[in-house]
Amino acid sequence: VLLHSTMKTSLNNILRRVPFALGLLSAVVLWQSTASGAGIFVVTNLNDDYWNPPPGSLRQAIIDASAAGGGDIVFSNVSGAIGVATRPLPTITNNINIYGPGANVLNLRGRSDGYASTLNFGAGAVCVISGLTLSNGYAYYDSTDTYFGSGGAVLNVGGTLFLHDCVFANNLAFNIVYGNACGGGIATFGGALTCSNCMFSANYALAGALSQSSKNGGMAFGGAI
């Protein structure tokens, strides 16, 4: 399953912008208040290593922010693609915001041969993710995975996520062994998700039986979300 006269005119223009401006201001206030204020953690390179997280890497920034009880992760002179290593980035359970430099500037690229979502969020987390492309995430069924290959790029289990100005492209939730596949781009269970000005392209959820000897095939839900 593949789930893809002049014064009057000027015054009217101003009035039309008031609700938008108030909404934007409310969003900014909310986003700035989600982190615990523990600090700012700066990513300075594209490197990633599960076993030995490099200083200045996104992985190390998530580890440090989690240890501090939350904070904001920002990027300094970083452009290109961060290729996530052999394991997904650490699960975020604190109030950690990740402010990317722009979806056209930085790509957080998962592993097409991986087995888990690129970004994972747990219960209690209240997070903003903005200004990133998330591509090539691959959540594959694993017998130890409660959520059976869901959320190719982002898996949220009980957290509250605000996604803004992000691009989700070529992500896959894949389950051909047993159960269902949900959310090629994003899957959220028991939490809350808000997307603003995000684009989804070529994200898929695939489910079915690999062979007659496999267990029953499942269903696929939500190519994008």
NORSUL-V412966 format. One record per run of one state. SS is the DSSP state (A for helix, B for strand, O for the rest). FROM is the first residue (numbers start at 1). LEN is the number of residues. If there is no record, write none. Layout:
ss={SS | SS}
from={FROM | FROM}
len={LEN | LEN}
This chain:
ss={O | A | O | B | O | A | O | B | O | B | O | B | O | B | O | B | O | B | O | B | O | B | O | B | O | B | O | B | O | B | O | B | O | B | O | B | O | B | O | B | O | B | O | B | O}
from={1 | 7 | 35 | 40 | 44 | 58 | 68 | 70 | 76 | 80 | 84 | 92 | 93 | 95 | 100 | 106 | 110 | 119 | 122 | 126 | 131 | 133 | 136 | 138 | 141 | 154 | 158 | 160 | 165 | 167 | 170 | 172 | 176 | 181 | 183 | 186 | 190 | 192 | 197 | 199 | 202 | 204 | 208 | 220 | 222}
len={6 | 28 | 5 | 4 | 14 | 10 | 2 | 6 | 4 | 4 | 8 | 1 | 2 | 5 | 6 | 4 | 9 | 3 | 4 | 5 | 2 | 3 | 2 | 3 | 13 | 4 | 2 | 5 | 2 | 3 | 2 | 4 | 5 | 2 | 3 | 4 | 2 | 5 | 2 | 3 | 2 | 4 | 12 | 2 | 4}
